[in-house]
Amino acid sequence: MTATAMVDVRGVHKSFGRLEVLRGVDLQAAAGSVTVVLGPSGSGKSTLLRAINHLEKLDRGTVSVDGELIGYRRSGGRLYELKEREVLRQRTRIGFVFQGFNLFPHLTVLENLTEAPVSALGRSRAEARATALDLLARVGLADKAGEYPRRLSGGQQQRVAIARALALEPKVLLFDEPTSALDPELVGEVLDVIRDLAAAGTTMIVVTHEIGFAREVADTVVFMDGGVVVEQGPPEAVLDHPQHERTRAFLSKVL
């Protein structure tokens, strides 16, 4: 692994029954970088994200975050799966923002942000609350702390979900199509928050169909198809001068 790689994915394979979804994926993301993953539906993008934080167990290959092997320990040249408690500890360092928000409906916005830092990190309620209020201000929702998720718009719920992921102070943030469940007029407010995180040096891997956002914010654009990385590089290279026919065909449909 290179000294600057925060996320290091090596030779990752994943099948569901006979369907091979990831077929030897390699991906490295430097600390403080934004990697945007593009590709058609069924190309393996979401499965790759879920493999990074071990929501999906690997068939072959390894994932490391900040030098730590995720989901496994190596002993005598072999890999042994970690106990669930250890995997949960590792997941606190890998924030995940889903397309469907996944907020707890019975908790207020503030409670959604404080629950994990208290239970998973052992923070005091007062400390977790202070951090949560700071994060809500950061995503423009300081006035919504006492509301329940159902009273928020989709864009507001997704911004709460981002703040909740940040509350655990993760090493990397994973976004699985964070705007796909939103009405078009709400997409911008969520992308603005992600832009601010990028400017602050947060390491992020973002699966999205927002090509304009990829062009503006990404350090690296990765194009996946058929469970493999077809092409990757700076946005101006992959989006403006794609080398592979599959990349060109995909971009011709979405640009």
Salt bridges, closest charged atoms under 4 A:
ASP8 OD1 - ARG10 NE 3.00
GLU20 OE2 - HIS13 ND1 3.44
GLU56 OE2 - ARG50 NE 3.25
ASP66 OD2 - LYS171 NZ 2.88
GLU68 OE2 - ARG89 NH2 2.63
GLU81 OE2 - HIS54 NE2 3.17
GLU81 OE2 - LYS57 NZ 3.47
GLU84 OE2 - ARG91 NH1 3.73
GLU86 OE1 - ARG89 NH2 3.25
GLU115 OE1 - ARG125 NH1 3.98
GLU127 OE2 - ARG123 NE 3.80
GLU147 OE1 - ARG151 NE 2.70
GLU169 OE2 - ARG123 NH1 3.70
GLU177 OE2 - HIS209 NE2 3.58
GLU189 OE2 - ARG159 NH2 2.96
ASP192 OD1 - ARG195 NH1 2.72
GLU216 OE2 - ARG195 NE 2.85
ASP225 OD2 - ARG246 NE 3.26
ASP240 OD1 - ARG215 NH1 2.50
GLU245 OE1 - ARG248 NH2 3.32
